[in-house]
Amino acid sequence: MPSTKTHTYQNQTIAYWDIGSGPVLFMVHGFCEQKSMFTPFLSLADSYRLIIPDLPGFGASERIEAKGSMNLYAEAIQSLIHALDLSKIHYIGHSMGAYAGLEVLSQTPEYFESFCLFHSHPYADTDSIRDKRMKSIEFLKKHGTAAFFKPFFANLFPEAKRANHSTKITALAEEAKAISAEAVIFAQEAMAGRKDHSKTLEEFEGITQYIVGKLDEIAPSDLGLLQSLLGKIGMFHYLKDCGHMGQWEKPDTVLNHFLELQDFFTTLNK
């Protein structure tokens, strides 16, 4: 594993990896994940500078004691961008990592050359999804995380493929044990209250990449298809035999799509 560096935001430690050199790929994990989810793609550091943080409360980053807000995640990301003096960023956000990145994109689009929604979408929660988040929060307040992570990670994989990924599901649940119930609740509140960022993508002048799993039940493929109409310059990838966890289900395919975006960007800017 790469060595972990730290940055301070609101008197809390933000942990991150900074490896390689070249154009900046800023990669942000999803809900209840951490920077280690990008280990299948670390070979990108041969040609690019990879900045891979743990969002507050996850991995080795300390939790922010406040009501959950996507803007607070965005501020943490912006703080790291400023501290490292980054520009011309190629952003890759998995699930909630894209939600946080869209908040940054809406405020400071000049930071970004491209934006990848990796098993994600720009739309706000529906009422039914928001209700599910509130029920999850009540469960966590009563029972903590002891019985939460194993079924949570199992549900990120298509039902028919869970047996094939049982070892990975167990490993992810074990790795997540250090995440507090408060951090998970913060994230649920942040996602429940997030804005619709369709207009953010419509106005973005850079390249937007969409990686969509046909079997994804978390970021459903119908929303994945719908969002592809938003960006001014877009690349759309439809993974037919994949759910929400392309980094583990189809790592080689996803890696190639990340590289295709960089090739496309280079070609457009010759």
MARTI-828710 format. One line per 4 residues: number of its first residue (from 1); their letters; for each residue x, y, z of N, C-alpha, C. Coordinates in steps of 0.02 Angstrom, whole numbers. Layout:
NUM	a	X/Y/Z/X/Y/Z/X/Y/Z ~ ... $
This chain:
1	mpst	42/-60/0/0/0/0/44/63/0 ~ 22/116/-32/60/180/-30/62/207/41 ~ 110/249/55/114/281/121/58/334/125 ~ 30/341/184/-24/388/195/2/455/219 $
5	ktht	-21/509/188/-4/576/208/-66/606/242 ~ -56/663/276/-112/693/312/-116/768/299 ~ -177/792/302/-193/863/295/-243/880/350 ~ -241/941/374/-286/962/428/-342/1005/400 $
9	yqnq	-403/985/415/-463/1023/396/-508/1028/457 ~ -527/1087/477/-568/1099/537/-539/1063/598 ~ -474/1067/606/-438/1035/662/-443/959/662 ~ -465/930/606/-469/858/599/-420/835/545 $
13	tiay	-396/774/553/-348/746/505/-384/716/444 ~ -363/736/386/-385/706/323/-326/665/296 ~ -336/600/289/-284/555/264/-291/548/189 ~ -234/542/155/-237/535/82/-174/502/56 $
17	wdig	-179/474/-4/-121/451/-42/-104/503/-95 ~ -41/511/-107/-16/556/-160/41/519/-194 ~ 27/487/-250/77/445/-283/80/459/-358 ~ 139/450/-386/148/460/-457/158/533/-474 $
21	sgpv	165/546/-539/173/615/-563/141/621/-632 ~ 122/682/-649/89/693/-713/22/726/-702 ~ -23/722/-750/-91/749/-741/-124/721/-678 ~ -163/763/-644/-191/744/-579/-257/705/-588 $
25	lfmv	-259/644/-561/-321/607/-554/-340/609/-480 ~ -394/642/-465/-417/650/-395/-475/599/-386 ~ -464/549/-345/-509/491/-342/-541/487/-272 ~ -607/487/-269/-642/489/-205/-691/430/-199 $
29	hgfc	-686/396/-143/-725/335/-129/-797/350/-113 ~ -836/296/-109/-907/302/-93/-924/290/-20 ~ -988/283/-6/-1016/275/61/-988/212/95 ~ -962/221/155/-934/166/196/-873/134/164 $
33	eqks	-844/166/115/-782/142/84/-725/186/109 ~ -666/175/81/-607/215/97/-560/212/38 ~ -504/247/44/-460/254/-14/-436/188/-42 ~ -435/135/-2/-412/70/-25/-455/41/-81 $
37	mftp	-515/69/-92/-557/43/-147/-526/55/-215 ~ -477/102/-218/-445/117/-281/-380/78/-293 ~ -365/29/-249/-304/-10/-259/-301/-46/-326 ~ -358/-68/-356/-352/-100/-422/-327/-54/-478 $
41	flsl	-324/12/-463/-306/60/-515/-241/97/-500 ~ -202/73/-452/-141/108/-433/-88/108/-488 ~ -95/64/-538/-48/64/-594/-53/129/-633 ~ -107/167/-625/-114/232/-658/-59/280/-636 $
45	adsy	-30/267/-577/24/310/-552/86/306/-595 ~ 90/258/-641/147/256/-688/147/317/-734 ~ 87/346/-746/81/401/-793/46/463/-765 ~ 16/456/-706/-24/510/-678/-8/520/-604 $
49	rlii	-26/578/-579/-21/591/-507/-89/575/-477 ~ -91/526/-432/-153/505/-401/-159/536/-332 ~ -212/574/-322/-229/600/-255/-292/563/-233 ~ -285/524/-179/-341/481/-158/-352/490/-83 $
53	pdlp	-401/531/-64/-413/543/7/-465/495/38 ~ -462/491/103/-518/464/142/-563/523/161 ~ -627/518/144/-674/570/166/-678/571/242 ~ -695/629/272/-699/632/345/-743/577/375 $
57	gfga	-714/543/426/-750/489/460/-736/420/432 ~ -704/417/374/-691/352/342/-616/340/336 ~ -597/276/334/-527/259/329/-488/289/387 ~ -434/324/371/-391/354/422/-407/427/435 $
61	seri	-460/453/406/-479/523/417/-526/530/477 ~ -516/583/515/-556/593/575/-625/621/557 ~ -672/608/600/-741/627/590/-752/701/607 ~ -795/734/568/-818/801/584/-879/796/628 $
65	eakg	-879/830/685/-935/827/731/-985/881/711 ~ -1032/863/670/-1083/909/646/-1139/868/614 ~ -1195/900/598/-1247/867/560/-1221/854/490 ~ -1237/797/462/-1211/777/397/-1229/826/342 $
69	smnl	-1179/845/303/-1188/893/248/-1141/876/192 ~ -1167/872/131/-1124/860/74/-1076/918/64 ~ -1097/978/85/-1053/1035/78/-991/1029/122 ~ -997/997/180/-939/987/223/-889/939/191 $
73	yaea	-914/886/159/-869/842/121/-835/883/66 ~ -874/925/31/-846/965/-23/-793/1013/4 ~ -805/1043/61/-756/1089/90/-692/1052/108 ~ -697/991/132/-638/951/148/-597/937/85 $
77	iqsl	-632/921/31/-599/909/-33/-566/972/-58 ~ -602/1028/-56/-574/1092/-78/-514/1112/-36 ~ -516/1099/28/-460/1115/72/-398/1076/52 ~ -406/1012/34/-349/972/12/-323/996/-56 $
81	ihal	-369/1013/-101/-350/1040/-166/-307/1103/-158 ~ -330/1148/-113/-293/1210/-102/-225/1196/-71 ~ -224/1151/-21/-161/1136/14/-109/1108/-33 ~ -130/1068/-82/-84/1037/-129/-74/1079/-192 $
85	dlsk	-109/1136/-194/-104/1182/-251/-118/1146/-317 ~ -175/1110/-319/-193/1070/-377/-233/1112/-427 ~ -225/1096/-490/-266/1127/-543/-272/1076/-600 ~ -316/1090/-647/-326/1046/-704/-337/974/-683 $
89	ihyi	-386/966/-638/-399/902/-606/-445/858/-649 ~ -429/794/-651/-474/743/-679/-503/706/-619 ~ -567/717/-606/-599/692/-545/-635/626/-560 ~ -624/577/-516/-659/513/-520/-694/501/-453 $
93	ghsm	-760/500/-453/-798/490/-392/-840/428/-396 ~ -831/382/-348/-872/322/-345/-932/336/-300 ~ -992/330/-327/-1054/335/-288/-1055/401/-249 ~ -1052/398/-182/-1055/459/-141/-995/504/-155 $
97	gaya	-939/475/-177/-881/516/-195/-896/564/-252 ~ -940/543/-298/-961/587/-352/-1010/640/-326 ~ -1053/621/-278/-1098/671/-249/-1058/729/-219 ~ -1006/711/-180/-965/763/-149/-928/804/-202 $
101	glev	-903/769/-254/-867/804/-307/-911/851/-346 ~ -974/833/-356/-1020/877/-392/-1032/941/-353 ~ -1032/936/-287/-1039/996/-246/-980/1043/-257 ~ -920/1013/-261/-860/1054/-275/-864/1082/-346 $
105	lsqt	-884/1040/-394/-889/1062/-463/-937/1120/-471 ~ -992/1119/-433/-1042/1173/-438/-1014/1239/-413 ~ -967/1236/-367/-939/1297/-337/-876/1322/-373 ~ -835/1275/-396/-770/1293/-427/-757/1250/-488 $
109	peyf	-796/1259/-541/-787/1217/-601/-719/1227/-634 ~ -687/1285/-620/-622/1299/-651/-567/1250/-628 ~ -579/1212/-575/-529/1163/-552/-523/1104/-600 ~ -576/1090/-638/-583/1024/-668/-575/1024/-744 $
113	esfc	-539/974/-768/-534/959/-840/-586/906/-860 ~ -597/858/-816/-646/806/-829/-676/783/-764 ~ -734/751/-769/-769/727/-709/-801/660/-725 ~ -783/609/-686/-809/541/-696/-858/523/-641 $
117	lfhs	-919/507/-661/-969/480/-615/-966/404/-620 ~ -933/373/-572/-919/301/-571/-972/268/-527 ~ -1021/236/-559/-1079/208/-524/-1113/261/-481 ~ -1131/316/-513/-1162/371/-476/-1208/409/-523 $
121	hpya	-1235/465/-499/-1279/507/-539/-1286/575/-504 ~ -1312/626/-538/-1315/693/-508/-1380/709/-473 ~ -1427/662/-470/-1494/677/-446/-1501/673/-370 ~ -1545/714/-342/-1558/712/-271/-1598/649/-253 $
125	dtds	-1598/631/-190/-1637/574/-166/-1712/585/-180 ~ -1745/531/-197/-1818/531/-198/-1843/526/-126 ~ -1906/539/-116/-1935/534/-49/-1927/464/-21 ~ -1936/413/-62/-1932/344/-37/-1861/326/-16 $
129	irdk	-1812/349/-54/-1742/336/-35/-1724/375/28 ~ -1749/436/33/-1735/476/93/-1766/442/154 ~ -1825/414/146/-1856/378/202/-1814/317/223 ~ -1786/282/174/-1742/225/190/-1680/247/228 $
133	rmks	-1654/305/209/-1595/331/245/-1613/348/317 ~ -1671/377/328/-1692/393/396/-1701/331/438 ~ -1727/277/408/-1734/214/445/-1666/184/461 ~ -1619/191/414/-1552/168/426/-1519/206/484 $
137	iefl	-1531/271/486/-1504/312/540/-1532/290/607 ~ -1597/277/610/-1627/254/673/-1598/187/694 ~ -1587/142/646/-1557/77/661/-1487/86/690 ~ -1448/129/660/-1379/141/683/-1378/172/752 $
141	kkhg	-1425/217/766/-1428/248/833/-1445/196/886 ~ -1485/148/869/-1506/97/918/-1456/40/925 ~ -1428/19/867/-1389/-44/867/-1315/-35/850 ~ -1295/25/829/-1226/34/808/-1213/-2/742 $
145	taaf	-1149/-15/728/-1130/-42/663/-1116/-117/664 ~ -1121/-150/721/-1101/-221/726/-1136/-265/674 ~ -1200/-252/662/-1238/-293/615/-1250/-257/549 ~ -1215/-202/538/-1230/-160/480/-1188/-176/418 $
149	fkpf	-1123/-183/426/-1078/-183/369/-1083/-244/324 ~ -1089/-304/353/-1089/-364/310/-1148/-363/261 ~ -1210/-354/284/-1265/-350/235/-1261/-290/190 ~ -1234/-234/216/-1227/-175/174/-1183/-189/114 $
153	fanl	-1123/-216/126/-1077/-229/70/-1104/-284/24 ~ -1138/-334/52/-1167/-386/10/-1216/-356/-40 ~ -1256/-307/-17/-1307/-277/-59/-1279/-232/-114 ~ -1214/-217/-111/-1183/-177/-164/-1166/-219/-225 $
157	fpea	-1167/-285/-217/-1154/-331/-272/-1221/-361/-296 ~ -1227/-375/-361/-1289/-408/-385/-1300/-474/-348 ~ -1363/-488/-332/-1378/-547/-292/-1349/-611/-322 ~ -1352/-618/-387/-1327/-679/-420/-1252/-686/-417 $
161	kran	-1216/-631/-400/-1143/-632/-399/-1113/-630/-329 ~ -1156/-627/-278/-1130/-618/-210/-1088/-678/-187 ~ -1108/-737/-206/-1070/-796/-185/-999/-794/-214 ~ -993/-771/-276/-927/-766/-307/-883/-713/-274 $
165	hstk	-914/-664/-242/-877/-610/-211/-880/-613/-135 ~ -896/-671/-107/-906/-677/-34/-842/-659/5 ~ -784/-678/-21/-721/-662/13/-710/-587/15 ~ -723/-554/-40/-715/-481/-43/-766/-446/3 $
169	ital	-828/-470/4/-880/-441/47/-859/-445/120 ~ -833/-504/140/-810/-513/209/-752/-466/224 ~ -705/-459/177/-647/-416/187/-667/-343/192 ~ -715/-321/151/-738/-252/154/-772/-237/220 $
173	aeea	-813/-285/243/-848/-276/307/-798/-274/365 ~ -746/-315/361/-695/-316/413/-656/-249/413 ~ -639/-225/354/-602/-162/349/-643/-104/374 ~ -709/-108/367/-753/-53/386/-768/-51/461 $
177	kais	-747/-102/499/-764/-105/570/-741/-43/609 ~ -688/-11/586/-663/48/621/-705/110/610 ~ -752/108/562/-795/165/548/-848/170/602 ~ -856/229/631/-904/238/685/-975/245/658 $
181	aeav	-1023/230/701/-1093/239/682/-1106/313/667 ~ -1073/358/704/-1082/430/694/-1060/451/624 ~ -1005/422/600/-981/439/533/-1030/414/479 ~ -1058/355/490/-1106/327/443/-1170/369/443 $
185	ifaq	-1192/390/502/-1252/432/507/-1240/500/473 ~ -1181/529/483/-1163/592/450/-1170/584/374 ~ -1144/530/347/-1147/518/275/-1219/510/251 ~ -1259/473/288/-1329/464/269/-1366/531/269 $
189	eama	-1353/572/319/-1384/638/321/-1361/681/263 ~ -1297/676/247/-1270/716/191/-1302/696/125 ~ -1309/631/114/-1339/608/51/-1413/625/48 ~ -1448/619/104/-1519/634/105/-1533/707/90 $
193	grkd	-1487/751/110/-1498/822/101/-1464/853/41 ~ -1432/812/0/-1393/840/-55/-1437/871/-109 ~ -1406/916/-148/-1441/950/-202/-1443/907/-266 ~ -1489/924/-309/-1489/898/-377/-1436/937/-417 $
197	hskt	-1389/901/-448/-1336/934/-485/-1339/922/-560 ~ -1400/912/-586/-1408/905/-658/-1381/967/-695 ~ -1399/1025/-669/-1378/1087/-701/-1303/1095/-698 ~ -1272/1070/-644/-1199/1074/-638/-1166/1038/-696 $
201	leef	-1191/978/-712/-1163/941/-769/-1179/974/-835 ~ -1240/1002/-841/-1259/1035/-904/-1213/1094/-919 ~ -1189/1128/-867/-1149/1188/-876/-1074/1174/-878 ~ -1054/1113/-861/-983/1096/-858/-952/1096/-928 $
205	egit	-897/1132/-936/-866/1139/-1001/-816/1083/-1016 ~ -798/1044/-966/-751/990/-976/-784/926/-1000 ~ -747/871/-997/-772/805/-1018/-805/771/-958 ~ -864/744/-969/-898/705/-917/-898/632/-938 $
209	qyiv	-877/589/-892/-876/517/-905/-927/483/-859 ~ -965/437/-888/-1015/400/-850/-999/326/-855 ~ -988/294/-797/-978/221/-795/-1037/191/-758 ~ -1078/153/-794/-1142/130/-769/-1145/54/-770 $
213	gkld	-1166/24/-715/-1176/-48/-713/-1249/-66/-727 ~ -1261/-109/-775/-1329/-128/-791/-1365/-160/-732 ~ -1328/-196/-689/-1357/-231/-632/-1354/-190/-568 ~ -1336/-127/-573/-1328/-84/-514/-1397/-66/-486 $
217	eiap	-1408/-83/-422/-1470/-65/-389/-1462/-4/-344 ~ -1400/19/-334/-1387/77/-292/-1390/141/-333 ~ -1356/141/-389/-1360/196/-438/-1391/165/-501 ~ -1457/158/-503/-1490/119/-555/-1472/140/-626 $
221	sdlg	-1470/90/-670/-1447/103/-738/-1493/151/-776 ~ -1557/155/-758/-1601/202/-793/-1579/274/-779 ~ -1557/288/-717/-1530/354/-702/-1463/364/-737 ~ -1425/310/-740/-1361/314/-775/-1369/332/-848 $
225	llqs	-1419/303/-880/-1433/319/-950/-1459/390/-957 ~ -1503/411/-912/-1533/477/-915/-1480/532/-908 ~ -1432/523/-862/-1382/575/-850/-1335/585/-909 ~ -1330/534/-952/-1284/540/-1008/-1304/595/-1057 $
229	llgk	-1366/620/-1051/-1389/673/-1094/-1369/743/-1069 ~ -1338/745/-1009/-1327/810/-977/-1263/845/-999 ~ -1208/809/-999/-1144/841/-1011/-1135/867/-1082 ~ -1096/920/-1091/-1083/947/-1157/-1038/902/-1198 $
233	igmf	-987/873/-1165/-943/825/-1197/-942/763/-1152 ~ -968/707/-1176/-976/650/-1133/-949/585/-1161 ~ -928/541/-1115/-909/472/-1132/-951/427/-1088 ~ -986/380/-1120/-1032/336/-1083/-1009/264/-1090 $
237	hylk	-1006/229/-1033/-985/159/-1032/-1038/118/-994 ~ -1065/69/-1027/-1119/28/-998/-1092/-42/-985 ~ -1083/-59/-921/-1056/-124/-902/-1113/-173/-892 ~ -1124/-217/-940/-1184/-258/-940/-1187/-310/-884 $
241	dcgh	-1130/-337/-865/-1128/-389/-813/-1096/-362/-750 ~ -1121/-305/-726/-1090/-271/-669/-1142/-235/-628 ~ -1131/-234/-562/-1175/-197/-517/-1143/-130/-498 ~ -1137/-119/-432/-1114/-55/-406/-1040/-53/-392 $
245	mgqw	-1007/-111/-397/-938/-116/-373/-890/-136/-430 ~ -889/-94/-482/-848/-109/-540/-774/-116/-523 ~ -752/-84/-469/-682/-89/-449/-663/-160/-428 ~ -712/-199/-407/-700/-269/-388/-731/-318/-438 $
249	ekpd	-786/-298/-470/-819/-343/-518/-784/-342/-586 ~ -764/-284/-609/-735/-276/-677/-676/-228/-675 ~ -625/-241/-633/-571/-193/-625/-533/-177/-689 ~ -518/-227/-730/-480/-215/-791/-520/-173/-840 $
253	tvln	-585/-187/-846/-628/-148/-891/-631/-76/-869 ~ -641/-65/-803/-646/3/-777/-581/40/-787 ~ -525/7/-772/-460/38/-782/-451/61/-855 ~ -471/19/-902/-466/38/-972/-509/98/-988 $
257	hfle	-568/103/-956/-611/161/-968/-580/225/-940 ~ -548/220/-883/-513/279/-856/-459/301/-905 ~ -422/253/-933/-369/269/-981/-398/297/-1046 ~ -455/272/-1067/-487/297/-1128/-505/371/-1120 $
261	lqdf	-529/389/-1061/-545/459/-1049/-483/503/-1057 ~ -427/480/-1029/-365/519/-1034/-342/524/-1107 ~ -349/470/-1144/-330/471/-1215/-375/520/-1253 ~ -440/519/-1238/-488/563/-1270/-472/636/-1254 $
265	fttl	-456/649/-1191/-439/718/-1170/-377/742/-1207 ~ -326/699/-1210/-264/718/-1244/-276/733/-1318 ~ -317/691/-1350/-332/701/-1420/-368/766/-1433 ~ -417/782/-1389/-455/844/-1398/-412/906/-1388 $
269	nk	-359/899/-1349/-318/957/-1332/-253/962/-1370 ~ -246/923/-1423/-186/928/-1465/-189/992/-1507 $
